[in-house]
Amino acid sequence: MRIGELAARTGVSVRSLRYYEQQRLLTSSRSTGGQRNYTKNAIERVGYIRRMFAAGLTSRTIADLLPCVDYPGEDTADSAAERMLRERDRLSEHIAELVRTRDSLDELIATNRAYRTAL
């Protein structure tokens, strides 16, 4: 499929797909006219990349983890596992921070409601 179709099927902009390729997160073949062609597997890969970006991972970190996605059990598995654990710990810390922020907001909402009720 061409880049426009991949963009439409994944909800990712053409510009982002080009960026993914530039960062070596996604690959394509080229037609004789130079147009990018992707396999159907690219849809799943773009979804994975989007989830990793949404979780706060950098393109470099994603690139470091992709060999484990592509070739599970390869020699790099130990270092990738360490990297994944560090990223998981970082995400867990961020989630805890978000929960604390939400709890503070809940307290403010409760205070605001109590104030409005007292009026």
N, CA and C atoms as a LAMMPS dump frame, in Angstrom:
ITEM: TIMESTEP
0
ITEM: NUMBER OF ATOMS
357
ITEM: BOX BOUNDS ff ff ff
-5.0000000000000000e+02 5.0000000000000000e+02
-5.0000000000000000e+02 5.0000000000000000e+02
-5.0000000000000000e+02 5.0000000000000000e+02
ITEM: ATOMS id mol type element x y z
1 1 1 N 0.846 -1.164 0
2 1 2 C 0 0 0
3 1 3 C 0.894 1.23 0
4 2 1 N 0.373 2.317 -0.531
5 2 2 C 1.122 3.566 -0.59
6 2 3 C 0.985 4.339 0.711
7 3 1 N 1.796 5.357 0.837
8 3 2 C 1.871 6.105 2.078
9 3 3 C 0.529 6.754 2.444
10 4 1 N -0.202 7.243 1.477
11 4 2 C -1.496 7.869 1.752
12 4 3 C -2.496 6.883 2.317
13 5 1 N -2.495 5.677 1.777
14 5 2 C -3.4 4.641 2.281
15 5 3 C -3.006 4.232 3.7
16 6 1 N -1.705 4.086 3.951
17 6 2 C -1.251 3.737 5.302
18 6 3 C -1.648 4.84 6.287
19 7 1 N -1.498 6.073 5.869
20 7 2 C -1.892 7.196 6.721
21 7 3 C -3.39 7.125 7.025
22 8 1 N -4.191 6.879 6.019
23 8 2 C -5.642 6.812 6.216
24 8 3 C -6.035 5.642 7.106
25 9 1 N -5.382 4.517 6.947
26 9 2 C -5.745 3.317 7.706
27 9 3 C -5.264 3.359 9.152
28 10 1 N -4.263 4.177 9.425
29 10 2 C -3.718 4.225 10.786
30 10 3 C -4.057 5.518 11.523
31 11 1 N -4.542 6.519 10.802
32 11 2 C -4.826 7.802 11.429
33 11 3 C -3.578 8.625 11.716
34 12 1 N -2.491 8.279 11.072
35 12 2 C -1.215 8.977 11.248
36 12 3 C -0.969 9.808 9.994
37 13 1 N -0.437 10.986 10.177
38 13 2 C -0.184 11.845 9.023
39 13 3 C 0.93 11.278 8.145
40 14 1 N 0.893 11.657 6.893
41 14 2 C 1.95 11.261 5.96
42 14 3 C 3.291 11.775 6.463
43 15 1 N 3.293 12.978 7
44 15 2 C 4.528 13.554 7.533
45 15 3 C 5.087 12.69 8.662
46 16 1 N 4.206 12.209 9.552
47 16 2 C 4.666 11.348 10.649
48 16 3 C 5.232 10.045 10.117
49 17 1 N 4.604 9.477 9.113
50 17 2 C 5.114 8.226 8.535
51 17 3 C 6.496 8.436 7.935
52 18 1 N 6.69 9.553 7.287
53 18 2 C 8.025 9.862 6.751
54 18 3 C 9.038 10.01 7.891
55 19 1 N 8.61 10.64 8.979
56 19 2 C 9.481 10.781 10.144
57 19 3 C 9.831 9.404 10.711
58 20 1 N 8.849 8.517 10.817
59 20 2 C 9.105 7.158 11.316
60 20 3 C 10.169 6.474 10.462
61 21 1 N 10.077 6.662 9.164
62 21 2 C 11.09 6.063 8.285
63 21 3 C 12.452 6.705 8.507
64 22 1 N 12.474 8.02 8.631
65 22 2 C 13.726 8.728 8.859
66 22 3 C 14.403 8.24 10.133
67 23 1 N 13.606 7.926 11.146
68 23 2 C 14.129 7.456 12.431
69 23 3 C 14.37 5.939 12.435
70 24 1 N 14.123 5.295 11.32
71 24 2 C 14.313 3.841 11.149
72 24 3 C 13.37 3.011 12.014
73 25 1 N 12.174 3.551 12.217
74 25 2 C 11.148 2.827 12.951
75 25 3 C 10.241 2.056 12.005
76 26 1 N 10.227 2.454 10.772
77 26 2 C 9.337 1.901 9.751
78 26 3 C 10.119 1.829 8.451
79 27 1 N 9.862 0.792 7.676
80 27 2 C 10.542 0.658 6.391
81 27 3 C 9.524 0.5 5.279
82 28 1 N 9.964 0.845 4.091
83 28 2 C 9.135 0.669 2.908
84 28 3 C 10.044 0.27 1.764
85 29 1 N 9.422 -0.26 0.76
86 29 2 C 10.148 -0.469 -0.487
87 29 3 C 9.779 0.698 -1.399
88 30 1 N 10.498 0.857 -2.466
89 30 2 C 10.227 1.958 -3.39
90 30 3 C 9.873 1.409 -4.762
91 31 1 N 8.901 2.048 -5.355
92 31 2 C 8.537 1.692 -6.73
93 31 3 C 9.593 2.284 -7.658
94 32 1 N 9.523 1.927 -8.929
95 32 2 C 10.481 2.482 -9.889
96 32 3 C 10.344 3.999 -9.984
97 33 1 N 9.163 4.51 -9.662
98 33 2 C 8.939 5.951 -9.658
99 33 3 C 9.314 6.606 -8.344
100 34 1 N 9.817 5.827 -7.386
101 34 2 C 10.256 6.371 -6.11
102 34 3 C 9.171 6.459 -5.048
103 35 1 N 7.975 5.945 -5.338
104 35 2 C 6.901 5.991 -4.349
105 35 3 C 7.096 4.902 -3.305
106 36 1 N 6.751 5.25 -2.067
107 36 2 C 6.865 4.298 -0.97
108 36 3 C 5.747 3.256 -1.07
109 37 1 N 6.122 2.012 -0.787
110 37 2 C 5.152 0.928 -0.713
111 37 3 C 5.356 0.197 0.608
112 38 1 N 4.251 -0.028 1.325
113 38 2 C 4.287 -0.679 2.627
114 38 3 C 3.523 -1.994 2.573
115 39 1 N 3.932 -2.916 3.423
116 39 2 C 3.194 -4.17 3.554
117 39 3 C 2.043 -3.951 4.534
118 40 1 N 1.129 -4.903 4.596
119 40 2 C 0.014 -4.797 5.538
120 40 3 C 0.509 -4.828 6.986
121 41 1 N 1.663 -5.434 7.232
122 41 2 C 2.235 -5.457 8.582
123 41 3 C 2.563 -4.057 9.092
124 42 1 N 2.715 -3.108 8.188
125 42 2 C 3.045 -1.736 8.59
126 42 3 C 1.925 -1.13 9.428
127 43 1 N 0.7 -1.558 9.21
128 43 2 C -0.43 -1.028 9.987
129 43 3 C -0.232 -1.346 11.459
130 44 1 N 0.078 -2.581 11.769
131 44 2 C 0.307 -2.992 13.156
132 44 3 C 1.543 -2.29 13.733
133 45 1 N 2.576 -2.169 12.946
134 45 2 C 3.808 -1.534 13.409
135 45 3 C 3.568 -0.053 13.736
136 46 1 N 2.824 0.633 12.898
137 46 2 C 2.512 2.037 13.162
138 46 3 C 1.713 2.151 14.456
139 47 1 N 0.787 1.234 14.684
140 47 2 C 0.031 1.225 15.941
141 47 3 C 0.947 1.067 17.134
142 48 1 N 1.906 0.175 17.036
143 48 2 C 2.882 -0.041 18.11
144 48 3 C 3.692 1.235 18.344
145 49 1 N 4.17 1.826 17.269
146 49 2 C 4.981 3.044 17.378
147 49 3 C 4.168 4.151 18.036
148 50 1 N 2.935 4.308 17.634
149 50 2 C 2.066 5.346 18.218
150 50 3 C 1.864 5.121 19.714
151 51 1 N 1.648 3.866 20.113
152 51 2 C 1.469 3.577 21.541
153 51 3 C 2.73 3.908 22.323
154 52 1 N 3.875 3.609 21.761
155 52 2 C 5.131 3.891 22.442
156 52 3 C 5.359 5.394 22.562
157 53 1 N 5.081 6.144 21.501
158 53 2 C 5.191 7.605 21.577
159 53 3 C 4.202 8.158 22.596
160 54 1 N 2.985 7.645 22.585
161 54 2 C 1.961 8.118 23.528
162 54 3 C 2.375 7.843 24.97
163 55 1 N 3.148 6.794 25.176
164 55 2 C 3.625 6.461 26.517
165 55 3 C 4.819 7.316 26.925
166 56 1 N 5.297 8.144 26.013
167 56 2 C 6.395 9.049 26.346
168 56 3 C 7.77 8.565 25.938
169 57 1 N 7.852 7.471 25.199
170 57 2 C 9.153 6.986 24.763
171 57 3 C 9.659 7.844 23.61
172 58 1 N 10.957 7.974 23.518
173 58 2 C 11.574 8.719 22.423
174 58 3 C 11.731 7.808 21.211
175 59 1 N 11.952 8.406 20.059
176 59 2 C 12.155 7.6 18.856
177 59 3 C 13.393 6.725 18.999
178 60 1 N 14.404 7.218 19.698
179 60 2 C 15.628 6.43 19.926
180 60 3 C 15.33 5.19 20.775
181 61 1 N 14.545 5.379 21.827
182 61 2 C 14.183 4.249 22.686
183 61 3 C 13.351 3.247 21.906
184 62 1 N 12.403 3.735 21.134
185 62 2 C 11.564 2.837 20.33
186 62 3 C 12.443 2.051 19.363
187 63 1 N 13.374 2.733 18.716
188 63 2 C 14.28 2.06 17.783
189 63 3 C 15.104 0.994 18.487
190 64 1 N 15.499 1.259 19.731
191 64 2 C 16.262 0.274 20.495
192 64 3 C 15.423 -0.947 20.842
193 65 1 N 14.112 -0.754 21.006
194 65 2 C 13.242 -1.86 21.393
195 65 3 C 12.701 -2.658 20.206
196 66 1 N 12.687 -2.068 19.044
197 66 2 C 12.105 -2.739 17.885
198 66 3 C 12.75 -4.085 17.529
199 67 1 N 14.063 -4.267 17.73
200 67 2 C 14.612 -5.598 17.445
201 67 3 C 13.929 -6.707 18.246
202 68 1 N 13.49 -6.405 19.457
203 68 2 C 12.778 -7.412 20.257
204 68 3 C 11.402 -7.706 19.678
205 69 1 N 10.8 -6.705 19.057
206 69 2 C 9.509 -6.903 18.407
207 69 3 C 9.7 -7.725 17.139
208 70 1 N 10.738 -7.371 16.386
209 70 2 C 10.979 -8.019 15.099
210 70 3 C 11.596 -9.408 15.219
211 71 1 N 12.499 -9.572 16.182
212 71 2 C 13.234 -10.829 16.328
213 71 3 C 13.306 -11.231 17.789
214 72 1 N 12.198 -11.657 18.379
215 72 2 C 12.224 -12.05 19.789
216 72 3 C 13.251 -13.154 20.026
217 73 1 N 14.003 -13.016 21.111
218 73 2 C 14.972 -14.041 21.463
219 73 3 C 16.333 -13.845 20.835
220 74 1 N 16.525 -12.784 20.09
221 74 2 C 17.826 -12.51 19.491
222 74 3 C 18.83 -12.178 20.586
223 75 1 N 20.107 -12.138 20.253
224 75 2 C 21.182 -11.897 21.213
225 75 3 C 21.006 -10.606 22.016
226 76 1 N 20.305 -9.655 21.472
227 76 2 C 20.131 -8.372 22.154
228 76 3 C 19.014 -8.407 23.188
229 77 1 N 18.441 -9.55 23.432
230 77 2 C 17.283 -9.646 24.322
231 77 3 C 17.586 -9.162 25.737
232 78 1 N 18.754 -9.455 26.27
233 78 2 C 19.077 -9.052 27.639
234 78 3 C 19.13 -7.54 27.794
235 79 1 N 19.84 -6.881 26.897
236 79 2 C 19.933 -5.418 27.005
237 79 3 C 18.582 -4.769 26.728
238 80 1 N 17.815 -5.332 25.808
239 80 2 C 16.483 -4.787 25.522
240 80 3 C 15.563 -4.988 26.72
241 81 1 N 15.68 -6.117 27.388
242 81 2 C 14.846 -6.372 28.567
243 81 3 C 15.153 -5.354 29.658
244 82 1 N 16.429 -5.046 29.853
245 82 2 C 16.811 -4.03 30.836
246 82 3 C 16.226 -2.673 30.459
247 83 1 N 16.309 -2.351 29.186
248 83 2 C 15.77 -1.071 28.705
249 83 3 C 14.264 -1.011 28.909
250 84 1 N 13.576 -2.105 28.607
251 84 2 C 12.118 -2.146 28.78
252 84 3 C 11.743 -1.998 30.253
253 85 1 N 12.504 -2.627 31.136
254 85 2 C 12.225 -2.502 32.565
255 85 3 C 12.428 -1.067 33.046
256 86 1 N 13.487 -0.413 32.56
257 86 2 C 13.708 0.991 32.931
258 86 3 C 12.559 1.866 32.44
259 87 1 N 12.106 1.631 31.227
260 87 2 C 11.002 2.412 30.678
261 87 3 C 9.709 2.128 31.436
262 88 1 N 9.516 0.869 31.815
263 88 2 C 8.321 0.523 32.592
264 88 3 C 8.344 1.223 33.946
265 89 1 N 9.498 1.236 34.588
266 89 2 C 9.629 1.937 35.872
267 89 3 C 9.351 3.425 35.71
268 90 1 N 9.865 4.009 34.645
269 90 2 C 9.636 5.427 34.379
270 90 3 C 8.147 5.695 34.165
271 91 1 N 7.493 4.829 33.405
272 91 2 C 6.052 4.98 33.167
273 91 3 C 5.262 4.811 34.462
274 92 1 N 5.643 3.85 35.279
275 92 2 C 4.95 3.642 36.558
276 92 3 C 5.074 4.876 37.438
277 93 1 N 6.244 5.485 37.445
278 93 2 C 6.449 6.706 38.217
279 93 3 C 5.571 7.84 37.674
280 94 1 N 5.498 7.933 36.369
281 94 2 C 4.667 8.969 35.742
282 94 3 C 3.184 8.736 36.051
283 95 1 N 2.752 7.494 36.008
284 95 2 C 1.357 7.161 36.33
285 95 3 C 1.054 7.55 37.77
286 96 1 N 1.966 7.242 38.679
287 96 2 C 1.761 7.602 40.088
288 96 3 C 1.644 9.121 40.238
289 97 1 N 2.456 9.852 39.5
290 97 2 C 2.386 11.312 39.534
291 97 3 C 1.04 11.803 38.996
292 98 1 N 0.574 11.194 37.932
293 98 2 C -0.732 11.565 37.374
294 98 3 C -1.863 11.267 38.361
295 99 1 N -1.774 10.152 39.057
296 99 2 C -2.796 9.806 40.054
297 99 3 C -2.796 10.841 41.175
298 100 1 N -1.615 11.241 41.636
299 100 2 C -1.536 12.277 42.674
300 100 3 C -2.151 13.585 42.187
301 101 1 N -1.876 13.93 40.945
302 101 2 C -2.441 15.154 40.369
303 101 3 C -3.954 15.051 40.269
304 102 1 N -4.457 13.921 39.838
305 102 2 C -5.898 13.714 39.762
306 102 3 C -6.532 13.793 41.146
307 103 1 N -5.889 13.2 42.141
308 103 2 C -6.411 13.252 43.504
309 103 3 C -6.464 14.693 44.018
310 104 1 N -5.451 15.478 43.701
311 104 2 C -5.457 16.891 44.095
312 104 3 C -6.593 17.635 43.407
313 105 1 N -6.8 17.332 42.15
314 105 2 C -7.897 17.955 41.418
315 105 3 C -9.245 17.549 42.006
316 106 1 N -9.383 16.28 42.39
317 106 2 C -10.619 15.823 43.038
318 106 3 C -10.883 16.593 44.327
319 107 1 N -9.829 16.853 45.09
320 107 2 C -9.981 17.632 46.322
321 107 3 C -10.456 19.049 46.016
322 108 1 N -9.884 19.653 44.976
323 108 2 C -10.315 20.998 44.592
324 108 3 C -11.763 21.013 44.125
325 109 1 N -12.148 19.999 43.388
326 109 2 C -13.535 19.894 42.93
327 109 3 C -14.47 19.773 44.125
328 110 1 N -14.109 18.933 45.091
329 110 2 C -14.941 18.751 46.287
330 110 3 C -15.044 20.062 47.071
331 111 1 N -13.938 20.765 47.202
332 111 2 C -13.948 22.044 47.903
333 111 3 C -14.84 23.044 47.169
334 112 1 N -14.733 23.074 45.858
335 112 2 C -15.549 23.98 45.055
336 112 3 C -17.035 23.659 45.198
337 113 1 N -17.371 22.388 45.163
338 113 2 C -18.78 21.982 45.316
339 113 3 C -19.309 22.362 46.696
340 114 1 N -18.483 22.128 47.715
341 114 2 C -18.911 22.477 49.079
342 114 3 C -19.135 23.985 49.203
343 115 1 N -18.246 24.746 48.603
344 115 2 C -18.394 26.2 48.643
345 115 3 C -19.675 26.639 47.95
346 116 1 N -19.934 26.082 46.763
347 116 2 C -21.142 26.453 46.008
348 116 3 C -22.42 26.032 46.741
349 117 1 N -22.369 24.895 47.419
350 117 2 C -23.521 24.404 48.154
351 117 3 C -23.806 25.309 49.367
352 118 1 N -22.764 25.83 49.964
353 118 2 C -22.911 26.679 51.152
354 118 3 C -23.479 28.056 50.816
355 119 1 N -23.422 28.434 49.575
356 119 2 C -23.916 29.769 49.183
357 119 3 C -25.379 29.857 49.28
